[in-house]
Amino acid sequence: IVVFLPLNTTSLLQPMDQGVIASFKAYYLRSTFTQTIRTTEKEGGPTRKEFWKVFNIYHAVKNIGEAWNEVKQSNFNGV
């Protein structure tokens, strides 16, 4: 039996989403967009569109690792 959860209820049903996962998502986005801006603003660097064409799973996993390391212990304690 497969039961689907109602839409947009993840943060209500999973309390970790409110703390740890939300912080992780914010750190991941910051890391990814910082990398985008840093790369595209170089003299003769790629455009943003070109940057996203070469952005791959390796880059995403690297940013995931950096973001996870930024999540503080106090976030885990508060959940």
N, C-alpha and C positions, 0 to 999 in steps of 0.2 A: 504494500500500500504506500503510495506516495502522497504526501500532504504538502501543499504549497503554503508558505507563510504569506500574510497580507503584504502588499507593497508598502515600502517606506516605513517598516517597523523594526528594522535591524537594530537601530540604536536603542530602541525601547526594550527589545527582547534580549539584547546582549549588552550588559552594562560595561564590558571592557571597551566597547565601541565608543563610549562616551569619554573615556580617559586615554588609555594607552593607544588604541588604534587611531583615534582622532589626532593625537600628538604625532604619531608615526606618519600619518598621511600628510600632515602639515610640514614635517621635516623633509619628507620625500619630495613634495612639490617644490619646496624652497631649494633643495639640492639640485633638482632637475632644471628648474628655471634659471638658477644661478649659473649652472653649467651652460645652458643655452645662451644666456646673455654674454658670459665671458668668452665663449667661442665665436659668436657672431659679431662681436664688437671689435675683434682684432683687425688690424689693417690687412686688407686682402682676404679676410676670412670668409667663410660661407655665409649665405643668407640664412634666415631662420628656416625657410622651406627646405633648403639643402641640408641644414643641420638635422631636421627631423627625418629626412630620407635615409641618412646613415645611422641614425640612432637605432640601436638594436637591443636585444635581450641582455647582452653583456653589459651595456651601459645602464640598463634599468636595474639589473641585479647589483651592480656596483653602487648605484644610488640607494638601493634598498638597504644594503649593508651600512652605508654611511648614516642613513636616516635612523636605522634601528639602534646604532651606537649612540645616537643623540637622545634617545628616550631615557629620561631620568628615573632613578629608583623611586623617587617620590611619587611618580605617576603610578607605578605598580603598587606602592603602599596604599595609595588612595582608593584603589579599586575595591 
